[in-house]
Amino acid sequence: MKKFMIEREMPGVGGLGSDDLAGAAAKSCDALRELAPRVQWQYSYVAGDKTFCVYLAEDASDVRKHSEISGFPADTVNEITGMIDPTTADA
């Protein structure tokens, strides 16, 4: 499976409480069950009015299908082709 970063523009998401975030996660998981095993959600970061989500999927169309089913936007979908961090400089 390939790894994808999904950027979602979601005004107000940074101000949501834990109950609202739990509801959003449950809605996403419902959509994932429909698409299993083609799509897997790894984690998401909430920052301001956006979420940045990491998914595993066969291709970007599967990620976009999750967006369609869940009702959450997928404004940008990019395949993650590598990763760097401070230890990369030591390689």
PyMOL Python script that loads the backbone (N, CA, C, O; Angstrom):
from pymol import cmd

cmd.read_pdbstr("""\
ATOM      1  N   MET A   1       0.843  -1.191   0.000  1.00  0.00           N
ATOM      2  CA  MET A   1       0.000   0.000   0.000  1.00  0.00           C
ATOM      3  C   MET A   1       0.881   1.244   0.000  1.00  0.00           C
ATOM      4  O   MET A   1       2.001   1.241   0.512  1.00  0.00           O
ATOM      5  N   LYS A   2       0.346   2.292  -0.582  1.00  0.00           N
ATOM      6  CA  LYS A   2       1.032   3.576  -0.599  1.00  0.00           C
ATOM      7  C   LYS A   2       0.571   4.414   0.587  1.00  0.00           C
ATOM      8  O   LYS A   2      -0.493   4.174   1.159  1.00  0.00           O
ATOM      9  N   LYS A   3       1.387   5.397   0.945  1.00  0.00           N
ATOM     10  CA  LYS A   3       1.050   6.292   2.054  1.00  0.00           C
ATOM     11  C   LYS A   3       0.699   7.661   1.475  1.00  0.00           C
ATOM     12  O   LYS A   3       1.388   8.164   0.588  1.00  0.00           O
ATOM     13  N   PHE A   4      -0.384   8.261   1.986  1.00  0.00           N
ATOM     14  CA  PHE A   4      -0.863   9.547   1.493  1.00  0.00           C
ATOM     15  C   PHE A   4      -1.051  10.537   2.635  1.00  0.00           C
ATOM     16  O   PHE A   4      -1.414  10.164   3.750  1.00  0.00           O
ATOM     17  N   MET A   5      -0.797  11.813   2.330  1.00  0.00           N
ATOM     18  CA  MET A   5      -1.098  12.922   3.232  1.00  0.00           C
ATOM     19  C   MET A   5      -2.299  13.653   2.647  1.00  0.00           C
ATOM     20  O   MET A   5      -2.275  14.089   1.496  1.00  0.00           O
ATOM     21  N   ILE A   6      -3.347  13.780   3.452  1.00  0.00           N
ATOM     22  CA  ILE A   6      -4.567  14.468   3.026  1.00  0.00           C
ATOM     23  C   ILE A   6      -4.694  15.753   3.819  1.00  0.00           C
ATOM     24  O   ILE A   6      -4.666  15.733   5.049  1.00  0.00           O
ATOM     25  N   GLU A   7      -4.834  16.861   3.127  1.00  0.00           N
ATOM     26  CA  GLU A   7      -5.066  18.154   3.762  1.00  0.00           C
ATOM     27  C   GLU A   7      -6.549  18.468   3.636  1.00  0.00           C
ATOM     28  O   GLU A   7      -7.107  18.468   2.539  1.00  0.00           O
ATOM     29  N   ARG A   8      -7.174  18.734   4.774  1.00  0.00           N
ATOM     30  CA  ARG A   8      -8.603  19.026   4.793  1.00  0.00           C
ATOM     31  C   ARG A   8      -8.830  20.420   5.370  1.00  0.00           C
ATOM     32  O   ARG A   8      -8.428  20.696   6.501  1.00  0.00           O
ATOM     33  N   GLU A   9      -9.459  21.281   4.617  1.00  0.00           N
ATOM     34  CA  GLU A   9      -9.864  22.605   5.097  1.00  0.00           C
ATOM     35  C   GLU A   9     -11.185  22.426   5.833  1.00  0.00           C
ATOM     36  O   GLU A   9     -12.204  22.092   5.229  1.00  0.00           O
ATOM     37  N   MET A  10     -11.155  22.655   7.154  1.00  0.00           N
ATOM     38  CA  MET A  10     -12.333  22.426   7.987  1.00  0.00           C
ATOM     39  C   MET A  10     -12.453  23.569   8.990  1.00  0.00           C
ATOM     40  O   MET A  10     -12.010  23.433  10.131  1.00  0.00           O
ATOM     41  N   PRO A  11     -13.044  24.693   8.584  1.00  0.00           N
ATOM     42  CA  PRO A  11     -13.136  25.859   9.466  1.00  0.00           C
ATOM     43  C   PRO A  11     -13.666  25.499  10.854  1.00  0.00           C
ATOM     44  O   PRO A  11     -14.703  24.850  10.991  1.00  0.00           O
ATOM     45  N   GLY A  12     -12.940  25.929  11.866  1.00  0.00           N
ATOM     46  CA  GLY A  12     -13.341  25.709  13.242  1.00  0.00           C
ATOM     47  C   GLY A  12     -12.883  24.396  13.853  1.00  0.00           C
ATOM     48  O   GLY A  12     -13.106  24.174  15.043  1.00  0.00           O
ATOM     49  N   VAL A  13     -12.250  23.517  13.084  1.00  0.00           N
ATOM     50  CA  VAL A  13     -11.880  22.207  13.607  1.00  0.00           C
ATOM     51  C   VAL A  13     -10.921  22.310  14.786  1.00  0.00           C
ATOM     52  O   VAL A  13     -10.965  21.478  15.693  1.00  0.00           O
ATOM     53  N   GLY A  14     -10.054  23.323  14.784  1.00  0.00           N
ATOM     54  CA  GLY A  14      -9.101  23.475  15.869  1.00  0.00           C
ATOM     55  C   GLY A  14      -9.741  23.804  17.202  1.00  0.00           C
ATOM     56  O   GLY A  14      -9.128  23.611  18.252  1.00  0.00           O
ATOM     57  N   GLY A  15     -10.965  24.297  17.169  1.00  0.00           N
ATOM     58  CA  GLY A  15     -11.669  24.640  18.391  1.00  0.00           C
ATOM     59  C   GLY A  15     -12.646  23.582  18.871  1.00  0.00           C
ATOM     60  O   GLY A  15     -13.348  23.790  19.861  1.00  0.00           O
ATOM     61  N   LEU A  16     -12.699  22.446  18.180  1.00  0.00           N
ATOM     62  CA  LEU A  16     -13.634  21.393  18.576  1.00  0.00           C
ATOM     63  C   LEU A  16     -13.179  20.720  19.865  1.00  0.00           C
ATOM     64  O   LEU A  16     -11.983  20.576  20.116  1.00  0.00           O
ATOM     65  N   GLY A  17     -14.139  20.316  20.668  1.00  0.00           N
ATOM     66  CA  GLY A  17     -13.852  19.592  21.893  1.00  0.00           C
ATOM     67  C   GLY A  17     -13.672  18.113  21.635  1.00  0.00           C
ATOM     68  O   GLY A  17     -13.850  17.641  20.512  1.00  0.00           O
ATOM     69  N   SER A  18     -13.320  17.386  22.676  1.00  0.00           N
ATOM     70  CA  SER A  18     -13.040  15.957  22.526  1.00  0.00           C
ATOM     71  C   SER A  18     -14.261  15.165  22.064  1.00  0.00           C
ATOM     72  O   SER A  18     -14.113  14.200  21.315  1.00  0.00           O
ATOM     73  N   ASP A  19     -15.470  15.552  22.495  1.00  0.00           N
ATOM     74  CA  ASP A  19     -16.675  14.830  22.054  1.00  0.00           C
ATOM     75  C   ASP A  19     -16.899  15.001  20.555  1.00  0.00           C
ATOM     76  O   ASP A  19     -17.237  14.045  19.858  1.00  0.00           O
ATOM     77  N   ASP A  20     -16.707  16.231  20.063  1.00  0.00           N
ATOM     78  CA  ASP A  20     -16.880  16.479  18.629  1.00  0.00           C
ATOM     79  C   ASP A  20     -15.817  15.751  17.807  1.00  0.00           C
ATOM     80  O   ASP A  20     -16.116  15.198  16.749  1.00  0.00           O
ATOM     81  N   LEU A  21     -14.577  15.754  18.297  1.00  0.00           N
ATOM     82  CA  LEU A  21     -13.511  15.048  17.581  1.00  0.00           C
ATOM     83  C   LEU A  21     -13.764  13.541  17.591  1.00  0.00           C
ATOM     84  O   LEU A  21     -13.487  12.858  16.606  1.00  0.00           O
ATOM     85  N   ALA A  22     -14.288  13.024  18.699  1.00  0.00           N
ATOM     86  CA  ALA A  22     -14.623  11.598  18.760  1.00  0.00           C
ATOM     87  C   ALA A  22     -15.730  11.267  17.761  1.00  0.00           C
ATOM     88  O   ALA A  22     -15.697  10.213  17.124  1.00  0.00           O
ATOM     89  N   GLY A  23     -16.700  12.152  17.623  1.00  0.00           N
ATOM     90  CA  GLY A  23     -17.773  11.941  16.643  1.00  0.00           C
ATOM     91  C   GLY A  23     -17.247  11.952  15.224  1.00  0.00           C
ATOM     92  O   GLY A  23     -17.669  11.148  14.392  1.00  0.00           O
ATOM     93  N   ALA A  24     -16.316  12.870  14.941  1.00  0.00           N
ATOM     94  CA  ALA A  24     -15.711  12.926  13.608  1.00  0.00           C
ATOM     95  C   ALA A  24     -14.911  11.656  13.329  1.00  0.00           C
ATOM     96  O   ALA A  24     -14.964  11.110  12.227  1.00  0.00           O
ATOM     97  N   ALA A  25     -14.175  11.192  14.328  1.00  0.00           N
ATOM     98  CA  ALA A  25     -13.391   9.968  14.157  1.00  0.00           C
ATOM     99  C   ALA A  25     -14.308   8.771  13.907  1.00  0.00           C
ATOM    100  O   ALA A  25     -14.000   7.914  13.079  1.00  0.00           O
ATOM    101  N   ALA A  26     -15.423   8.710  14.617  1.00  0.00           N
ATOM    102  CA  ALA A  26     -16.368   7.612  14.423  1.00  0.00           C
ATOM    103  C   ALA A  26     -16.953   7.637  13.015  1.00  0.00           C
ATOM    104  O   ALA A  26     -17.121   6.589  12.392  1.00  0.00           O
ATOM    105  N   LYS A  27     -17.260   8.823  12.517  1.00  0.00           N
ATOM    106  CA  LYS A  27     -17.796   8.964  11.161  1.00  0.00           C
ATOM    107  C   LYS A  27     -16.767   8.489  10.132  1.00  0.00           C
ATOM    108  O   LYS A  27     -17.113   7.816   9.161  1.00  0.00           O
ATOM    109  N   SER A  28     -15.508   8.844  10.356  1.00  0.00           N
ATOM    110  CA  SER A  28     -14.441   8.400   9.465  1.00  0.00           C
ATOM    111  C   SER A  28     -14.293   6.885   9.506  1.00  0.00           C
ATOM    112  O   SER A  28     -14.120   6.246   8.469  1.00  0.00           O
ATOM    113  N   CYS A  29     -14.362   6.310  10.708  1.00  0.00           N
ATOM    114  CA  CYS A  29     -14.229   4.858  10.855  1.00  0.00           C
ATOM    115  C   CYS A  29     -15.377   4.114  10.171  1.00  0.00           C
ATOM    116  O   CYS A  29     -15.175   3.029   9.626  1.00  0.00           O
ATOM    117  N   ASP A  30     -16.573   4.690  10.198  1.00  0.00           N
ATOM    118  CA  ASP A  30     -17.700   4.079   9.483  1.00  0.00           C
ATOM    119  C   ASP A  30     -17.384   3.977   7.994  1.00  0.00           C
ATOM    120  O   ASP A  30     -17.631   2.944   7.371  1.00  0.00           O
ATOM    121  N   ALA A  31     -16.838   5.050   7.426  1.00  0.00           N
ATOM    122  CA  ALA A  31     -16.477   5.043   6.004  1.00  0.00           C
ATOM    123  C   ALA A  31     -15.353   4.047   5.738  1.00  0.00           C
ATOM    124  O   ALA A  31     -15.355   3.362   4.715  1.00  0.00           O
ATOM    125  N   LEU A  32     -14.395   3.966   6.655  1.00  0.00           N
ATOM    126  CA  LEU A  32     -13.286   3.023   6.486  1.00  0.00           C
ATOM    127  C   LEU A  32     -13.777   1.579   6.444  1.00  0.00           C
ATOM    128  O   LEU A  32     -13.251   0.766   5.684  1.00  0.00           O
ATOM    129  N   ARG A  33     -14.772   1.260   7.250  1.00  0.00           N
ATOM    130  CA  ARG A  33     -15.317  -0.102   7.245  1.00  0.00           C
ATOM    131  C   ARG A  33     -15.887  -0.465   5.871  1.00  0.00           C
ATOM    132  O   ARG A  33     -15.794  -1.613   5.435  1.00  0.00           O
ATOM    133  N   GLU A  34     -16.468   0.512   5.206  1.00  0.00           N
ATOM    134  CA  GLU A  34     -17.010   0.266   3.860  1.00  0.00           C
ATOM    135  C   GLU A  34     -15.903   0.007   2.842  1.00  0.00           C
ATOM    136  O   GLU A  34     -16.110  -0.696   1.853  1.00  0.00           O
ATOM    137  N   LEU A  35     -14.739   0.573   3.090  1.00  0.00           N
ATOM    138  CA  LEU A  35     -13.641   0.503   2.126  1.00  0.00           C
ATOM    139  C   LEU A  35     -12.570  -0.525   2.493  1.00  0.00           C
ATOM    140  O   LEU A  35     -11.643  -0.760   1.718  1.00  0.00           O
ATOM    141  N   ALA A  36     -12.694  -1.126   3.649  1.00  0.00           N
ATOM    142  CA  ALA A  36     -11.673  -2.078   4.107  1.00  0.00           C
ATOM    143  C   ALA A  36     -11.541  -3.238   3.125  1.00  0.00           C
ATOM    144  O   ALA A  36     -12.545  -3.684   2.570  1.00  0.00           O
ATOM    145  N   PRO A  37     -10.358  -3.721   2.904  1.00  0.00           N
ATOM    146  CA  PRO A  37      -9.082  -3.313   3.483  1.00  0.00           C
ATOM    147  C   PRO A  37      -8.302  -2.336   2.613  1.00  0.00           C
ATOM    148  O   PRO A  37      -7.104  -2.145   2.822  1.00  0.00           O
ATOM    149  N   ARG A  38      -8.964  -1.714   1.639  1.00  0.00           N
ATOM    150  CA  ARG A  38      -8.251  -0.861   0.673  1.00  0.00           C
ATOM    151  C   ARG A  38      -7.740   0.447   1.252  1.00  0.00           C
ATOM    152  O   ARG A  38      -6.809   1.038   0.705  1.00  0.00           O
ATOM    153  N   VAL A  39      -8.333   0.916   2.357  1.00  0.00           N
ATOM    154  CA  VAL A  39      -7.942   2.199   2.955  1.00  0.00           C
ATOM    155  C   VAL A  39      -7.785   2.016   4.457  1.00  0.00           C
ATOM    156  O   VAL A  39      -8.623   1.390   5.107  1.00  0.00           O
ATOM    157  N   GLN A  40      -6.713   2.564   4.998  1.00  0.00           N
ATOM    158  CA  GLN A  40      -6.463   2.536   6.434  1.00  0.00           C
ATOM    159  C   GLN A  40      -6.053   3.939   6.887  1.00  0.00           C
ATOM    160  O   GLN A  40      -5.223   4.590   6.252  1.00  0.00           O
ATOM    161  N   TRP A  41      -6.631   4.382   7.968  1.00  0.00           N
ATOM    162  CA  TRP A  41      -6.301   5.687   8.549  1.00  0.00           C
ATOM    163  C   TRP A  41      -5.238   5.458   9.607  1.00  0.00           C
ATOM    164  O   TRP A  41      -5.425   4.636  10.504  1.00  0.00           O
ATOM    165  N   GLN A  42      -4.119   6.177   9.517  1.00  0.00           N
ATOM    166  CA  GLN A  42      -3.070   6.029  10.516  1.00  0.00           C
ATOM    167  C   GLN A  42      -3.236   7.051  11.640  1.00  0.00           C
ATOM    168  O   GLN A  42      -3.296   6.673  12.811  1.00  0.00           O
ATOM    169  N   TYR A  43      -3.311   8.327  11.303  1.00  0.00           N
ATOM    170  CA  TYR A  43      -3.483   9.384  12.304  1.00  0.00           C
ATOM    171  C   TYR A  43      -3.739  10.699  11.596  1.00  0.00           C
ATOM    172  O   TYR A  43      -3.564  10.818  10.383  1.00  0.00           O
ATOM    173  N   SER A  44      -4.160  11.692  12.384  1.00  0.00           N
ATOM    174  CA  SER A  44      -4.412  13.033  11.859  1.00  0.00           C
ATOM    175  C   SER A  44      -3.878  14.063  12.835  1.00  0.00           C
ATOM    176  O   SER A  44      -3.860  13.850  14.048  1.00  0.00           O
ATOM    177  N   TYR A  45      -3.446  15.178  12.284  1.00  0.00           N
ATOM    178  CA  TYR A  45      -3.046  16.339  13.069  1.00  0.00           C
ATOM    179  C   TYR A  45      -4.095  17.415  12.857  1.00  0.00           C
ATOM    180  O   TYR A  45      -4.542  17.631  11.731  1.00  0.00           O
ATOM    181  N   VAL A  46      -4.490  18.086  13.918  1.00  0.00           N
ATOM    182  CA  VAL A  46      -5.425  19.201  13.838  1.00  0.00           C
ATOM    183  C   VAL A  46      -4.624  20.472  14.071  1.00  0.00           C
ATOM    184  O   VAL A  46      -3.929  20.598  15.079  1.00  0.00           O
ATOM    185  N   ALA A  47      -4.722  21.414  13.137  1.00  0.00           N
ATOM    186  CA  ALA A  47      -3.966  22.665  13.239  1.00  0.00           C
ATOM    187  C   ALA A  47      -4.815  23.798  12.666  1.00  0.00           C
ATOM    188  O   ALA A  47      -5.034  23.878  11.457  1.00  0.00           O
ATOM    189  N   GLY A  48      -5.284  24.661  13.545  1.00  0.00           N
ATOM    190  CA  GLY A  48      -6.101  25.787  13.091  1.00  0.00           C
ATOM    191  C   GLY A  48      -7.378  25.296  12.436  1.00  0.00           C
ATOM    192  O   GLY A  48      -8.161  24.565  13.042  1.00  0.00           O
ATOM    193  N   ASP A  49      -7.578  25.705  11.195  1.00  0.00           N
ATOM    194  CA  ASP A  49      -8.782  25.341  10.448  1.00  0.00           C
ATOM    195  C   ASP A  49      -8.550  24.176   9.493  1.00  0.00           C
ATOM    196  O   ASP A  49      -9.282  24.018   8.516  1.00  0.00           O
ATOM    197  N   LYS A  50      -7.531  23.358   9.771  1.00  0.00           N
ATOM    198  CA  LYS A  50      -7.209  22.241   8.879  1.00  0.00           C
ATOM    199  C   LYS A  50      -6.898  20.982   9.673  1.00  0.00           C
ATOM    200  O   LYS A  50      -6.538  21.027  10.849  1.00  0.00           O
ATOM    201  N   THR A  51      -7.050  19.856   8.983  1.00  0.00           N
ATOM    202  CA  THR A  51      -6.495  18.610   9.476  1.00  0.00           C
ATOM    203  C   THR A  51      -5.539  18.086   8.415  1.00  0.00           C
ATOM    204  O   THR A  51      -5.734  18.295   7.218  1.00  0.00           O
ATOM    205  N   PHE A  52      -4.514  17.409   8.877  1.00  0.00           N
ATOM    206  CA  PHE A  52      -3.523  16.778   8.020  1.00  0.00           C
ATOM    207  C   PHE A  52      -3.521  15.307   8.406  1.00  0.00           C
ATOM    208  O   PHE A  52      -3.097  14.946   9.503  1.00  0.00           O
ATOM    209  N   CYS A  53      -3.996  14.462   7.501  1.00  0.00           N
ATOM    210  CA  CYS A  53      -4.260  13.066   7.815  1.00  0.00           C
ATOM    211  C   CYS A  53      -3.343  12.158   7.005  1.00  0.00           C
ATOM    212  O   CYS A  53      -3.087  12.410   5.827  1.00  0.00           O
ATOM    213  N   VAL A  54      -2.854  11.107   7.643  1.00  0.00           N
ATOM    214  CA  VAL A  54      -2.019  10.124   6.964  1.00  0.00           C
ATOM    215  C   VAL A  54      -2.831   8.842   6.810  1.00  0.00           C
ATOM    216  O   VAL A  54      -3.345   8.285   7.780  1.00  0.00           O
ATOM    217  N   TYR A  55      -2.930   8.396   5.564  1.00  0.00           N
ATOM    218  CA  TYR A  55      -3.688   7.198   5.220  1.00  0.00           C
ATOM    219  C   TYR A  55      -2.803   6.245   4.422  1.00  0.00           C
ATOM    220  O   TYR A  55      -1.878   6.667   3.727  1.00  0.00           O
ATOM    221  N   LEU A  56      -3.099   4.973   4.535  1.00  0.00           N
ATOM    222  CA  LEU A  56      -2.539   3.962   3.652  1.00  0.00           C
ATOM    223  C   LEU A  56      -3.647   3.566   2.691  1.00  0.00           C
ATOM    224  O   LEU A  56      -4.793   3.374   3.098  1.00  0.00           O
ATOM    225  N   ALA A  57      -3.301   3.445   1.409  1.00  0.00           N
ATOM    226  CA  ALA A  57      -4.300   3.070   0.403  1.00  0.00           C
ATOM    227  C   ALA A  57      -3.606   2.544  -0.835  1.00  0.00           C
ATOM    228  O   ALA A  57      -2.422   2.792  -1.065  1.00  0.00           O
ATOM    229  N   GLU A  58      -4.372   1.811  -1.628  1.00  0.00           N
ATOM    230  CA  GLU A  58      -3.840   1.307  -2.893  1.00  0.00           C
ATOM    231  C   GLU A  58      -3.535   2.462  -3.850  1.00  0.00           C
ATOM    232  O   GLU A  58      -2.512   2.453  -4.534  1.00  0.00           O
ATOM    233  N   ASP A  59      -4.429   3.455  -3.896  1.00  0.00           N
ATOM    234  CA  ASP A  59      -4.195   4.624  -4.737  1.00  0.00           C
ATOM    235  C   ASP A  59      -5.027   5.804  -4.232  1.00  0.00           C
ATOM    236  O   ASP A  59      -5.878   5.651  -3.356  1.00  0.00           O
ATOM    237  N   ALA A  60      -4.766   6.969  -4.793  1.00  0.00           N
ATOM    238  CA  ALA A  60      -5.422   8.199  -4.344  1.00  0.00           C
ATOM    239  C   ALA A  60      -6.931   8.154  -4.534  1.00  0.00           C
ATOM    240  O   ALA A  60      -7.660   8.798  -3.779  1.00  0.00           O
ATOM    241  N   SER A  61      -7.413   7.417  -5.512  1.00  0.00           N
ATOM    242  CA  SER A  61      -8.862   7.355  -5.732  1.00  0.00           C
ATOM    243  C   SER A  61      -9.568   6.703  -4.540  1.00  0.00           C
ATOM    244  O   SER A  61     -10.704   7.056  -4.227  1.00  0.00           O
ATOM    245  N   ASP A  62      -8.906   5.758  -3.878  1.00  0.00           N
ATOM    246  CA  ASP A  62      -9.493   5.148  -2.684  1.00  0.00           C
ATOM    247  C   ASP A  62      -9.585   6.159  -1.542  1.00  0.00           C
ATOM    248  O   ASP A  62     -10.557   6.159  -0.786  1.00  0.00           O
ATOM    249  N   VAL A  63      -8.584   7.010  -1.420  1.00  0.00           N
ATOM    250  CA  VAL A  63      -8.604   8.063  -0.399  1.00  0.00           C
ATOM    251  C   VAL A  63      -9.740   9.035  -0.688  1.00  0.00           C
ATOM    252  O   VAL A  63     -10.460   9.442   0.223  1.00  0.00           O
ATOM    253  N   ARG A  64      -9.899   9.402  -1.939  1.00  0.00           N
ATOM    254  CA  ARG A  64     -10.978  10.325  -2.312  1.00  0.00           C
ATOM    255  C   ARG A  64     -12.360   9.675  -2.104  1.00  0.00           C
ATOM    256  O   ARG A  64     -13.322  10.366  -1.771  1.00  0.00           O
ATOM    257  N   LYS A  65     -12.455   8.387  -2.295  1.00  0.00           N
ATOM    258  CA  LYS A  65     -13.716   7.677  -2.040  1.00  0.00           C
ATOM    259  C   LYS A  65     -14.059   7.757  -0.553  1.00  0.00           C
ATOM    260  O   LYS A  65     -15.225   7.935  -0.201  1.00  0.00           O
ATOM    261  N   HIS A  66     -13.072   7.629   0.316  1.00  0.00           N
ATOM    262  CA  HIS A  66     -13.303   7.776   1.759  1.00  0.00           C
ATOM    263  C   HIS A  66     -13.859   9.167   2.043  1.00  0.00           C
ATOM    264  O   HIS A  66     -14.796   9.316   2.827  1.00  0.00           O
ATOM    265  N   SER A  67     -13.291  10.173   1.415  1.00  0.00           N
ATOM    266  CA  SER A  67     -13.753  11.545   1.602  1.00  0.00           C
ATOM    267  C   SER A  67     -15.215  11.682   1.179  1.00  0.00           C
ATOM    268  O   SER A  67     -16.013  12.320   1.866  1.00  0.00           O
ATOM    269  N   GLU A  68     -15.552  11.081   0.051  1.00  0.00           N
ATOM    270  CA  GLU A  68     -16.917  11.133  -0.466  1.00  0.00           C
ATOM    271  C   GLU A  68     -17.906  10.470   0.497  1.00  0.00           C
ATOM    272  O   GLU A  68     -18.974  11.016   0.773  1.00  0.00           O
ATOM    273  N   ILE A  69     -17.543   9.295   1.002  1.00  0.00           N
ATOM    274  CA  ILE A  69     -18.436   8.559   1.899  1.00  0.00           C
ATOM    275  C   ILE A  69     -18.568   9.262   3.245  1.00  0.00           C
ATOM    276  O   ILE A  69     -19.671   9.376   3.778  1.00  0.00           O
ATOM    277  N   SER A  70     -17.452   9.733   3.798  1.00  0.00           N
ATOM    278  CA  SER A  70     -17.461  10.339   5.135  1.00  0.00           C
ATOM    279  C   SER A  70     -18.037  11.747   5.143  1.00  0.00           C
ATOM    280  O   SER A  70     -18.555  12.210   6.159  1.00  0.00           O
ATOM    281  N   GLY A  71     -17.941  12.429   3.996  1.00  0.00           N
ATOM    282  CA  GLY A  71     -18.390  13.815   3.934  1.00  0.00           C
ATOM    283  C   GLY A  71     -17.318  14.811   4.331  1.00  0.00           C
ATOM    284  O   GLY A  71     -17.575  16.015   4.361  1.00  0.00           O
ATOM    285  N   PHE A  72     -16.117  14.332   4.636  1.00  0.00           N
ATOM    286  CA  PHE A  72     -15.008  15.224   4.968  1.00  0.00           C
ATOM    287  C   PHE A  72     -14.254  15.590   3.694  1.00  0.00           C
ATOM    288  O   PHE A  72     -14.031  14.728   2.844  1.00  0.00           O
ATOM    289  N   PRO A  73     -13.863  16.844   3.547  1.00  0.00           N
ATOM    290  CA  PRO A  73     -13.164  17.246   2.320  1.00  0.00           C
ATOM    291  C   PRO A  73     -11.790  16.604   2.217  1.00  0.00           C
ATOM    292  O   PRO A  73     -11.177  16.255   3.226  1.00  0.00           O
ATOM    293  N   ALA A  74     -11.322  16.454   1.005  1.00  0.00           N
ATOM    294  CA  ALA A  74      -9.943  16.042   0.732  1.00  0.00           C
ATOM    295  C   ALA A  74      -9.401  17.076  -0.244  1.00  0.00           C
ATOM    296  O   ALA A  74      -9.294  16.822  -1.444  1.00  0.00           O
ATOM    297  N   ASP A  75      -9.059  18.249   0.292  1.00  0.00           N
ATOM    298  CA  ASP A  75      -8.645  19.358  -0.562  1.00  0.00           C
ATOM    299  C   ASP A  75      -7.358  19.063  -1.316  1.00  0.00           C
ATOM    300  O   ASP A  75      -7.212  19.433  -2.481  1.00  0.00           O
ATOM    301  N   THR A  76      -6.428  18.398  -0.647  1.00  0.00           N
ATOM    302  CA  THR A  76      -5.172  18.006  -1.274  1.00  0.00           C
ATOM    303  C   THR A  76      -4.857  16.579  -0.865  1.00  0.00           C
ATOM    304  O   THR A  76      -4.917  16.237   0.316  1.00  0.00           O
ATOM    305  N   VAL A  77      -4.521  15.748  -1.840  1.00  0.00           N
ATOM    306  CA  VAL A  77      -4.098  14.378  -1.577  1.00  0.00           C
ATOM    307  C   VAL A  77      -2.745  14.200  -2.255  1.00  0.00           C
ATOM    308  O   VAL A  77      -2.627  14.300  -3.476  1.00  0.00           O
ATOM    309  N   ASN A  78      -1.720  13.931  -1.432  1.00  0.00           N
ATOM    310  CA  ASN A  78      -0.371  13.736  -1.958  1.00  0.00           C
ATOM    311  C   ASN A  78       0.189  12.413  -1.482  1.00  0.00           C
ATOM    312  O   ASN A  78       0.065  12.060  -0.309  1.00  0.00           O
ATOM    313  N   GLU A  79       0.809  11.678  -2.401  1.00  0.00           N
ATOM    314  CA  GLU A  79       1.501  10.464  -1.996  1.00  0.00           C
ATOM    315  C   GLU A  79       2.769  10.855  -1.248  1.00  0.00           C
ATOM    316  O   GLU A  79       3.512  11.730  -1.691  1.00  0.00           O
ATOM    317  N   ILE A  80       3.012  10.211  -0.125  1.00  0.00           N
ATOM    318  CA  ILE A  80       4.234  10.427   0.644  1.00  0.00           C
ATOM    319  C   ILE A  80       5.292   9.504   0.058  1.00  0.00           C
ATOM    320  O   ILE A  80       5.150   8.281   0.085  1.00  0.00           O
ATOM    321  N   THR A  81       6.343  10.097  -0.465  1.00  0.00           N
ATOM    322  CA  THR A  81       7.388   9.302  -1.127  1.00  0.00           C
ATOM    323  C   THR A  81       8.655   9.181  -0.307  1.00  0.00           C
ATOM    324  O   THR A  81       9.572   8.454  -0.688  1.00  0.00           O
ATOM    325  N   GLY A  82       8.723   9.879   0.809  1.00  0.00           N
ATOM    326  CA  GLY A  82       9.896   9.793   1.664  1.00  0.00           C
ATOM    327  C   GLY A  82       9.659  10.572   2.939  1.00  0.00           C
ATOM    328  O   GLY A  82       8.630  11.224   3.117  1.00  0.00           O
ATOM    329  N   MET A  83      10.634  10.488   3.816  1.00  0.00           N
ATOM    330  CA  MET A  83      10.539  11.186   5.094  1.00  0.00           C
ATOM    331  C   MET A  83      11.943  11.606   5.494  1.00  0.00           C
ATOM    332  O   MET A  83      12.905  10.856   5.325  1.00  0.00           O
ATOM    333  N   ILE A  84      12.044  12.819   6.028  1.00  0.00           N
ATOM    334  CA  ILE A  84      13.313  13.268   6.567  1.00  0.00           C
ATOM    335  C   ILE A  84      13.084  13.815   7.961  1.00  0.00           C
ATOM    336  O   ILE A  84      11.979  14.241   8.297  1.00  0.00           O
ATOM    337  N   ASP A  85      14.122  13.802   8.762  1.00  0.00           N
ATOM    338  CA  ASP A  85      14.101  14.374  10.093  1.00  0.00           C
ATOM    339  C   ASP A  85      15.532  14.780  10.434  1.00  0.00           C
ATOM    340  O   ASP A  85      16.406  14.632   9.580  1.00  0.00           O
ATOM    341  N   PRO A  86      15.817  15.280  11.623  1.00  0.00           N
ATOM    342  CA  PRO A  86      17.168  15.726  11.931  1.00  0.00           C
ATOM    343  C   PRO A  86      18.242  14.637  11.750  1.00  0.00           C
ATOM    344  O   PRO A  86      19.392  14.945  11.434  1.00  0.00           O
ATOM    345  N   THR A  87      17.869  13.384  11.948  1.00  0.00           N
ATOM    346  CA  THR A  87      18.868  12.327  11.800  1.00  0.00           C
ATOM    347  C   THR A  87      19.250  12.088  10.342  1.00  0.00           C
ATOM    348  O   THR A  87      20.272  11.459  10.068  1.00  0.00           O
ATOM    349  N   THR A  88      18.443  12.580   9.406  1.00  0.00           N
ATOM    350  CA  THR A  88      18.765  12.456   7.987  1.00  0.00           C
ATOM    351  C   THR A  88      20.094  13.139   7.677  1.00  0.00           C
ATOM    352  O   THR A  88      20.844  12.693   6.809  1.00  0.00           O
ATOM    353  N   ALA A  89      20.376  14.221   8.392  1.00  0.00           N
ATOM    354  CA  ALA A  89      21.622  14.960   8.173  1.00  0.00           C
ATOM    355  C   ALA A  89      22.861  14.120   8.527  1.00  0.00           C
ATOM    356  O   ALA A  89      23.954  14.388   8.028  1.00  0.00           O
ATOM    357  N   ASP A  90      22.691  13.120   9.375  1.00  0.00           N
ATOM    358  CA  ASP A  90      23.807  12.277   9.815  1.00  0.00           C
ATOM    359  C   ASP A  90      24.058  11.091   8.902  1.00  0.00           C
ATOM    360  O   ASP A  90      25.039  10.367   9.070  1.00  0.00           O
ATOM    361  N   ALA A  91      23.172  10.891   7.937  1.00  0.00           N
ATOM    362  CA  ALA A  91      23.294   9.706   7.072  1.00  0.00           C
ATOM    363  C   ALA A  91      24.455   9.808   6.099  1.00  0.00           C
ATOM    364  O   ALA A  91      24.683   8.890   5.311  1.00  0.00           O
TER     365      ALA A  91
END
""", "prot")
cmd.dss("prot")
cmd.show_as("cartoon", "prot")
cmd.util.cbc("prot")
cmd.orient("prot")
